């Protein structure tokens, strides 16, 4: 496993634990849209969760330092658009979810020498 993949997996595990402790129910992790010829929608949703009757799509960003900015700053407008398109694909694949709203959150995981800093940004985009 590459270092980048290991850091990402660590961040997603940390985020899932944080979300569960905050009362969210994890429905999916690493939900993928397969590449389909002629479609520009492909990729992966890090975490799909439920909070009350809201479907929560969570983008997780993990960094071991802030030299390139905070982890949350890595969620660009392009990334937000891609996640929204993936959320539409998720809803199409799961039509009977019973959720009344969809929310997009970011969980930022910063690994520092003195410990972890986990930040949950609700309704981030």
VEXDREN-571042 format. One record per residue: y, x, z of N, C-alpha, C, CB in turn; residue number from 1. Coordinates in pm, 1 decimal, always signed. Glycine has a CB too. Example, Ala and Ser with C-alpha at 12.3 -4.5 7.8 and 13.67 -1.06 7.14 Angstrom:
// VEXDREN-571042
[[-569.0 +1319.0 +780.0] [-450.0 +1230.0 +780.0] [-330.0 +1320.0 +780.0] [-447.3 +1130.8 +904.6] 1],
[[-225.0 +1285.0 +708.0] [-106.0 +1367.0 +714.0] [+3.0 +1290.0 +787.0] [-59.8 +1408.4 +572.5] 2],
// end
This chain:
// VEXDREN-571042
[[-117.7 +85.0 +0.0] [+0.0 +0.0 +0.0] [+123.6 +89.4 +0.0] [+0.0 -96.6 +122.5] 1],
[[+218.2 +56.0 -84.8] [+341.9 +132.8 -91.4] [+424.2 +108.3 +34.5] [+423.0 +95.8 -217.8] 2],
[[+510.3 +204.4 +67.8] [+595.5 +191.6 +185.8] [+682.4 +67.0 +175.8] [+683.3 +316.5 +202.9] 3],
[[+740.7 +43.1 +58.3] [+825.7 -73.9 +38.3] [+747.2 -202.5 +65.9] [+882.6 -75.3 -105.0] 4],
[[+623.7 -208.8 +18.0] [+540.0 -326.9 +40.2] [+508.5 -344.0 +188.8] [+409.5 -316.5 -40.9] 5],
[[+480.6 -232.2 +256.6] [+449.7 -238.1 +399.9] [+570.8 -284.4 +480.1] [+402.6 -100.8 +450.5] 6],
[[+689.0 -237.3 +443.5] [+811.6 -278.8 +512.3] [+835.7 -427.5 +488.2] [+933.6 -195.2 +463.9] 7],
[[+815.7 -471.6 +365.3] [+832.2 -612.7 +332.9] [+734.4 -700.3 +408.5] [+815.8 -634.2 +184.7] 8],
[[+609.9 -658.2 +415.4] [+507.7 -734.0 +488.7] [+543.7 -741.1 +637.1] [+367.9 -669.4 +470.3] 9],
[[+587.0 -628.8 +693.8] [+629.5 -626.1 +833.6] [+743.9 -725.4 +856.3] [+673.0 -483.4 +874.4] 10],
[[+842.8 -724.7 +768.2] [+956.2 -815.2 +779.6] [+914.4 -960.7 +771.4] [+1057.2 -785.4 +672.4] 11],
[[+824.6 -992.0 +678.1] [+778.5 -1129.9 +664.0] [+697.9 -1174.5 +786.2] [+694.0 -1144.8 +537.0] 12],
[[+615.3 -1085.2 +839.5] [+540.1 -1117.9 +961.4] [+635.8 -1142.5 +1077.7] [+440.8 -1004.2 +996.9] 13],
[[+736.7 -1056.6 +1090.0] [+836.7 -1071.6 +1196.1] [+913.5 -1201.9 +1179.2] [+934.2 -952.3 +1196.3] 14],
[[+955.0 -1231.6 +1057.1] [+1029.9 -1354.4 +1029.4] [+945.3 -1477.6 +1060.1] [+1076.3 -1357.3 +882.9] 15],
[[+819.2 -1476.1 +1019.7] [+731.2 -1590.9 +1045.0] [+717.2 -1614.7 +1195.3] [+591.8 -1568.2 +981.0] 16],
[[+701.0 -1508.4 +1272.0] [+692.9 -1522.4 +1417.4] [+821.8 -1577.8 +1475.7] [+660.9 -1388.5 +1481.7] 17],
[[+933.9 -1529.4 +1426.2] [+1064.6 -1575.9 +1473.1] [+1084.1 -1724.4 +1441.9] [+1177.4 -1492.8 +1408.7] 18],
[[+1050.1 -1764.3 +1319.8] [+1066.3 -1903.2 +1278.9] [+975.6 -1996.0 +1360.1] [+1036.7 -1918.1 +1129.5] 19],
[[+852.5 -1954.3 +1380.5] [+758.9 -2034.0 +1459.8] [+810.0 -2049.8 +1602.7] [+619.1 -1969.1 +1460.0] 20],
[[+859.1 -1941.2 +1660.1] [+913.8 -1947.2 +1796.5] [+1036.7 -2038.5 +1803.5] [+950.9 -1805.7 +1845.3] 21],
[[+1109.1 -2050.9 +1692.3] [+1227.4 -2136.6 +1687.2] [+1190.9 -2283.1 +1659.4] [+1323.8 -2085.9 +1580.2] 22],
[[+1061.9 -2311.7 +1643.2] [+1017.6 -2449.1 +1626.2] [+988.1 -2492.7 +1484.5] [+1117.7 -2537.2 +1680.8] 23],
[[+999.1 -2403.0 +1387.3] [+966.6 -2437.9 +1249.5] [+816.0 -2426.8 +1229.4] [+1042.7 -2346.6 +1149.4] 24],
[[+763.6 -2503.8 +1136.8] [+622.4 -2498.5 +1101.4] [+611.0 -2428.6 +966.8] [+558.7 -2641.6 +1097.0] 25],
[[+534.3 -2321.9 +962.3] [+514.2 -2247.1 +837.4] [+414.1 -2324.3 +751.1] [+463.2 -2100.1 +865.8] 26],
[[+454.0 -2358.7 +629.9] [+366.0 -2428.0 +536.3] [+300.5 -2331.6 +438.2] [+443.6 -2534.1 +460.2] 27],
[[+376.5 -2234.3 +392.8] [+327.2 -2137.0 +293.1] [+393.0 -2002.5 +317.6] [+355.7 -2185.7 +147.4] 28],
[[+319.8 -1898.5 +284.1] [+377.3 -1764.2 +279.2] [+343.3 -1704.3 +144.9] [+324.7 -1674.2 +395.8] 29],
[[+442.0 -1639.3 +85.1] [+423.2 -1572.8 -43.5] [+370.1 -1668.4 -150.1] [+328.3 -1455.2 -27.8] 30],
[[+433.7 -1786.4 -159.4] [+394.8 -1884.5 -260.5] [+445.4 -1835.7 -395.6] [+451.3 -2027.0 -227.0] 31],
[[+354.1 -1824.7 -489.9] [+387.4 -1766.9 -620.9] [+384.7 -1870.3 -732.5] [+291.2 -1654.3 -654.2] 32],
[[+476.8 -1852.5 -824.5] [+475.1 -1926.3 -949.9] [+416.0 -1831.0 -1052.4] [+619.8 -1977.7 -992.1] 33],
[[+304.5 -1868.2 -1110.8] [+245.9 -1778.5 -1210.3] [+334.6 -1769.5 -1333.9] [+105.2 -1825.9 -1249.5] 34],
[[+324.7 -1658.0 -1399.9] [+402.1 -1640.3 -1522.5] [+345.4 -1732.1 -1630.1] [+400.0 -1491.5 -1569.5] 35],
[[+431.5 -1816.3 -1683.4] [+392.3 -1910.9 -1787.6] [+472.9 -1878.0 -1912.0] [+415.0 -2059.7 -1742.7] 36],
[[+403.3 -1867.0 -2023.6] [+471.5 -1834.1 -2149.4] [+580.7 -1937.5 -2177.4] [+370.0 -1828.5 -2267.6] 37],
[[+699.1 -1888.0 -2208.7] [+811.1 -1974.9 -2241.2] [+891.3 -2021.6 -2121.0] [+761.6 -2092.6 -2314.4] 38],
[[+849.8 -1986.6 -2001.6] [+922.5 -2028.3 -1881.3] [+993.0 -1909.1 -1819.9] [+827.2 -2093.1 -1778.5] 39],
[[+1116.7 -1931.3 -1775.2] [+1189.2 -1824.0 -1708.2] [+1173.7 -1833.5 -1555.8] [+1337.7 -1828.3 -1746.8] 40],
[[+1094.8 -1930.7 -1508.9] [+1072.4 -1946.5 -1365.8] [+944.5 -1873.5 -1328.7] [+1064.5 -2096.8 -1325.9] 41],
[[+960.3 -1767.6 -1253.5] [+844.6 -1694.2 -1202.0] [+890.8 -1615.9 -1080.9] [+782.2 -1599.2 -1310.6] 42],
[[+798.8 -1588.4 -996.3] [+831.9 -1513.2 -877.1] [+762.2 -1569.4 -756.1] [+980.4 -1511.8 -855.1] 43],
[[+823.3 -1546.4 -640.7] [+757.6 -1577.0 -514.7] [+858.9 -1625.8 -412.2] [+683.2 -1454.3 -461.7] 44],
[[+819.4 -1728.3 -337.6] [+895.8 -1771.5 -220.9] [+833.8 -1702.6 -100.0] [+895.4 -1929.4 -204.8] 45],
[[+916.1 -1633.6 -21.4] [+862.9 -1559.3 +92.9] [+798.3 -1652.1 +194.6] [+973.4 -1478.3 +159.6] 46],
[[+872.8 -1752.2 +239.1] [+821.5 -1846.8 +338.5] [+871.6 -1986.4 +303.2] [+865.6 -1806.5 +483.3] 47],
[[+781.1 -2082.1 +309.4] [+816.2 -2223.4 +298.9] [+779.3 -2284.2 +433.5] [+741.4 -2296.1 +177.3] 48],
[[+875.9 -2350.6 +495.0] [+854.3 -2404.5 +628.9] [+905.6 -2547.8 +636.9] [+923.6 -2316.6 +734.8] 49],
[[+879.6 -2609.2 +751.0] [+929.3 -2742.9 +777.3] [+1000.3 -2741.4 +912.0] [+814.1 -2847.7 +775.3] 50],
[[+1115.4 -2807.9 +915.2] [+1185.2 -2829.8 +1041.1] [+1227.3 -2976.2 +1041.2] [+1309.6 -2732.2 +1058.2] 51],
[[+1163.7 -3054.9 +1125.0] [+1187.1 -3198.9 +1121.5] [+1141.7 -3251.0 +986.7] [+1337.0 -3233.3 +1147.1] 52],
[[+1228.2 -3324.5 +917.5] [+1191.4 -3372.9 +784.8] [+1256.9 -3291.0 +674.1] [+1229.6 -3519.1 +770.0] 53],
[[+1301.8 -3170.6 +708.3] [+1361.7 -3080.7 +608.9] [+1259.9 -2976.3 +563.6] [+1487.7 -3011.3 +666.8] 54],
[[+1255.4 -2954.8 +433.9] [+1179.2 -2844.2 +378.2] [+1271.3 -2723.5 +381.1] [+1127.3 -2875.3 +232.0] 55],
[[+1224.7 -2613.2 +437.7] [+1308.8 -2494.9 +453.0] [+1248.5 -2380.8 +370.6] [+1322.1 -2454.4 +603.6] 56],
[[+1324.4 -2336.0 +273.2] [+1285.0 -2223.3 +189.4] [+1352.3 -2100.0 +249.1] [+1325.7 -2245.1 +37.0] 57],
[[+1271.4 -2000.4 +284.6] [+1324.2 -1884.8 +357.2] [+1306.5 -1757.9 +274.4] [+1254.1 -1869.7 +494.2] 58],
[[+1416.3 -1690.4 +249.9] [+1415.1 -1558.6 +187.2] [+1423.2 -1456.9 +300.5] [+1534.2 -1540.8 +83.4] 59],
[[+1332.2 -1360.3 +300.7] [+1327.7 -1259.0 +405.6] [+1372.8 -1126.1 +346.3] [+1184.6 -1247.3 +467.1] 60],
[[+1465.0 -1060.8 +414.5] [+1510.7 -928.6 +372.4] [+1496.5 -833.8 +489.5] [+1657.9 -932.5 +321.3] 61],
[[+1434.7 -720.4 +464.7] [+1407.4 -622.2 +568.6] [+1465.0 -487.1 +527.1] [+1255.1 -611.3 +595.5] 62],
[[+1528.4 -421.5 +620.5] [+1582.7 -287.7 +596.9] [+1556.8 -202.1 +720.4] [+1735.5 -293.5 +564.1] 63],
[[+1555.2 -72.7 +699.8] [+1539.6 +18.9 +812.6] [+1671.6 +87.3 +845.4] [+1431.9 +123.8 +782.3] 64],
[[+1777.2 +44.2 +780.4] [+1909.9 +97.1 +806.8] [+2012.7 +15.7 +732.1] [+1919.2 +244.8 +767.5] 65],
[[+2138.6 +45.3 +755.8] [+2244.9 -31.3 +691.2] [+2322.1 +52.3 +589.3] [+2340.4 -86.0 +795.7] 66],
[[+2263.4 +161.2 +545.2] [+2329.0 +246.6 +447.1] [+2363.0 +174.8 +318.2] [+2242.7 +363.8 +416.6] 67],
[[+2284.8 +74.8 +284.1] [+2310.6 -4.9 +163.2] [+2357.9 -145.2 +200.3] [+2183.8 -13.3 +75.4] 68],
[[+2409.2 -162.5 +320.9] [+2454.0 -292.5 +368.2] [+2348.3 -357.4 +455.3] [+2488.5 -383.1 +251.0] 69],
[[+2383.4 -471.5 +509.3] [+2288.7 -543.7 +594.8] [+2179.4 -605.3 +508.2] [+2361.2 -653.8 +678.1] 70],
[[+2064.9 -634.7 +567.2] [+1958.4 -697.4 +487.5] [+2003.9 -826.1 +419.4] [+1838.3 -726.7 +575.6] 71],
[[+2078.6 -909.3 +489.8] [+2122.2 -1037.5 +432.3] [+2211.8 -1017.6 +310.5] [+2196.1 -1120.1 +537.4] 72],
[[+2286.1 -906.9 +306.0] [+2373.4 -880.6 +191.5] [+2294.7 -856.0 +63.1] [+2462.3 -761.1 +220.5] 73],
[[+2165.4 -831.1 +75.6] [+2081.0 -808.4 -42.1] [+2047.5 -939.0 -114.3] [+1952.0 -737.5 -1.3] 74],
[[+2080.3 -1052.3 -53.3] [+2057.5 -1180.7 -119.1] [+2181.1 -1210.9 -204.3] [+2029.8 -1296.0 -14.1] 75],
[[+2172.7 -1169.6 -328.4] [+2283.7 -1184.8 -423.0] [+2285.2 -1326.4 -479.9] [+2272.9 -1080.8 -537.4] 76],
[[+2389.4 -1357.7 -553.6] [+2397.6 -1488.4 -620.3] [+2281.9 -1506.5 -717.8] [+2532.0 -1503.3 -694.4] 77],
[[+2244.0 -1399.1 -788.3] [+2130.1 -1407.3 -880.6] [+2000.9 -1437.4 -805.1] [+2115.4 -1276.0 -960.1] 78],
[[+1982.0 -1371.2 -691.8] [+1862.1 -1395.0 -611.3] [+1860.3 -1538.9 -560.4] [+1855.3 -1296.0 -492.7] 79],
[[+1973.3 -1589.7 -515.4] [+1981.2 -1727.4 -467.0] [+1945.6 -1825.4 -579.6] [+2123.0 -1757.5 -411.7] 80],
[[+1994.5 -1801.3 -699.7] [+1961.1 -1887.7 -813.6] [+1810.5 -1885.6 -841.8] [+2039.1 -1843.6 -939.4] 81],
[[+1752.3 -1766.6 -836.8] [+1608.3 -1752.7 -862.1] [+1528.3 -1829.0 -756.0] [+1567.2 -1602.7 -863.4] 82],
[[+1568.7 -1818.4 -631.4] [+1498.7 -1888.6 -522.7] [+1512.6 -2039.7 -539.7] [+1554.0 -1844.9 -384.3] 83],
[[+1629.7 -2086.3 -579.7] [+1647.9 -2230.7 -604.2] [+1555.1 -2280.8 -715.6] [+1795.0 -2260.7 -641.1] 84],
[[+1543.6 -2203.1 -823.2] [+1453.3 -2242.3 -932.3] [+1308.2 -2244.9 -884.4] [+1467.9 -2145.7 -1051.9] 85],
[[+1271.2 -2148.5 -802.9] [+1135.7 -2146.0 -747.2] [+1112.1 -2265.2 -654.2] [+1111.5 -2014.5 -671.5] 86],
[[+1215.4 -2305.0 -581.2] [+1203.2 -2421.3 -492.2] [+1177.4 -2548.0 -573.8] [+1331.2 -2438.1 -405.9] 87],
[[+1243.7 -2561.2 -688.2] [+1219.7 -2676.4 -775.4] [+1074.3 -2675.4 -822.7] [+1316.9 -2675.1 -897.1] 88],
[[+1023.3 -2558.2 -857.9] [+883.3 -2546.8 -899.6] [+789.8 -2582.5 -783.7] [+853.4 -2403.6 -950.6] 89],
[[+824.8 -2540.5 -662.2] [+743.4 -2574.6 -544.6] [+739.1 -2726.1 -525.1] [+799.5 -2505.7 -417.3] 90],
[[+854.5 -2790.4 -532.9] [+861.0 -2935.2 -515.3] [+782.6 -3008.4 -625.1] [+1007.1 -2981.8 -514.9] 91],
[[+788.3 -2956.4 -747.1] [+711.7 -3016.7 -856.2] [+561.3 -3002.2 -832.3] [+750.3 -2952.7 -990.3] 92],
[[+520.0 -2891.4 -774.2] [+378.3 -2867.8 -746.7] [+330.3 -2941.3 -621.9] [+352.6 -2719.3 -731.4] 93],
[[+423.8 -2986.3 -537.6] [+390.7 -3056.0 -413.0] [+473.9 -3184.7 -404.1] [+416.8 -2963.8 -288.3] 94],
[[+447.9 -3282.1 -492.3] [+534.7 -3400.1 -498.9] [+529.2 -3490.7 -375.7] [+498.8 -3480.3 -619.0] 95],
[[+425.1 -3485.0 -298.4] [+410.9 -3575.3 -183.6] [+443.2 -3505.4 -52.1] [+269.4 -3632.0 -178.3] 96],
[[+547.4 -3423.6 -52.4] [+579.0 -3348.5 +68.7] [+642.1 -3434.4 +176.7] [+670.6 -3234.6 +35.7] 97],
[[+711.3 -3542.3 +139.8] [+772.7 -3629.9 +238.6] [+896.5 -3573.0 +304.6] [+674.3 -3662.7 +342.6] 98],
[[+954.8 -3470.4 +246.7] [+1076.0 -3411.7 +303.0] [+1198.5 -3483.1 +246.2] [+1082.6 -3259.5 +273.5] 99],
[[+1296.0 -3503.8 +332.1] [+1416.9 -3573.9 +289.4] [+1527.0 -3478.7 +244.2] [+1468.2 -3660.8 +401.8] 100],
[[+1515.6 -3353.0 +280.9] [+1617.0 -3256.3 +240.5] [+1552.5 -3119.7 +222.9] [+1731.8 -3249.6 +344.2] 101],
[[+1624.1 -3033.1 +152.5] [+1580.0 -2895.5 +132.0] [+1692.6 -2805.0 +179.5] [+1542.8 -2867.6 -18.8] 102],
[[+1656.0 -2704.0 +255.4] [+1754.1 -2608.9 +306.5] [+1707.7 -2467.8 +269.8] [+1772.5 -2624.0 +461.7] 103],
[[+1804.9 -2381.8 +241.9] [+1775.2 -2243.0 +207.3] [+1827.4 -2152.5 +317.8] [+1837.9 -2204.6 +69.9] 104],
[[+1735.5 -2083.3 +383.2] [+1769.0 -1992.7 +492.8] [+1739.1 -1849.3 +451.9] [+1691.1 -2029.9 +621.0] 105],
[[+1801.3 -1757.2 +522.7] [+1770.8 -1614.7 +509.2] [+1736.5 -1563.2 +648.1] [+1891.6 -1534.2 +445.7] 106],
[[+1627.7 -1488.2 +656.9] [+1597.2 -1415.7 +780.0] [+1612.9 -1268.5 +748.9] [+1452.6 -1448.3 +834.1] 107],
[[+1701.3 -1207.1 +823.4] [+1733.0 -1065.5 +809.1] [+1661.0 -989.2 +919.6] [+1887.5 -1040.7 +814.7] 108],
[[+1583.8 -887.9 +881.1] [+1512.7 -805.2 +978.4] [+1560.6 -661.4 +960.2] [+1356.1 -816.5 +960.9] 109],
[[+1621.6 -609.5 +1065.1] [+1672.3 -472.6 +1063.0] [+1591.9 -390.4 +1162.7] [+1825.1 -467.8 +1096.4] 110],
[[+1521.0 -290.5 +1111.1] [+1441.3 -200.5 +1195.4] [+1527.6 -81.0 +1232.5] [+1310.0 -154.3 +1122.5] 111],
[[+1562.0 -74.6 +1361.1] [+1641.8 +37.5 +1409.0] [+1558.1 +118.4 +1507.6] [+1774.3 -11.8 +1475.3] 112],
[[+1603.9 +238.4 +1535.4] [+1530.0 +323.6 +1629.8] [+1520.5 +261.4 +1767.9] [+1595.8 +460.0 +1640.3] 113],
[[+1622.7 +184.1 +1804.6] [+1623.8 +122.5 +1937.5] [+1563.0 -17.3 +1937.9] [+1765.5 +115.9 +1990.0] 114],
[[+1500.4 -58.3 +1826.9] [+1433.4 -188.2 +1822.4] [+1469.5 -269.0 +1698.9] [+1467.2 -267.5 +1945.4] 115],
[[+1428.5 -393.2 +1701.0] [+1450.1 -483.5 +1588.8] [+1570.2 -573.1 +1612.0] [+1326.8 -567.7 +1564.5] 116],
[[+1639.3 -604.4 +1504.0] [+1743.9 -705.4 +1506.8] [+1702.7 -810.3 +1403.4] [+1888.2 -643.7 +1476.0] 117],
[[+1676.5 -932.0 +1451.6] [+1635.8 -1041.6 +1363.9] [+1747.4 -1145.1 +1365.4] [+1498.5 -1104.4 +1408.9] 118],
[[+1794.4 -1180.8 +1246.7] [+1901.2 -1278.3 +1233.1] [+1855.0 -1389.7 +1140.1] [+2030.9 -1212.0 +1180.0] 119],
[[+1865.8 -1512.2 +1187.1] [+1824.6 -1629.5 +1108.1] [+1950.9 -1702.1 +1063.2] [+1730.0 -1725.8 +1191.2] 120],
[[+1977.4 -1697.5 +934.0] [+2095.4 -1762.2 +877.1] [+2050.5 -1894.8 +814.7] [+2166.3 -1669.4 +770.4] 121],
[[+2081.0 -2004.0 +883.7] [+2043.1 -2138.4 +836.1] [+2142.2 -2184.7 +730.8] [+2037.5 -2240.5 +953.9] 122],
[[+2088.2 -2244.9 +624.1] [+2174.7 -2295.0 +517.2] [+2256.2 -2184.0 +454.1] [+2267.4 -2402.3 +570.4] 123],
[[+2192.4 -2069.4 +432.0] [+2263.2 -1949.6 +384.5] [+2317.1 -1964.5 +242.1] [+2170.8 -1829.6 +390.9] 124],
[[+2248.1 -2043.2 +161.3] [+2296.6 -2065.2 +23.0] [+2250.1 -2198.3 -27.5] [+2248.6 -1953.9 -71.9] 125],
// end
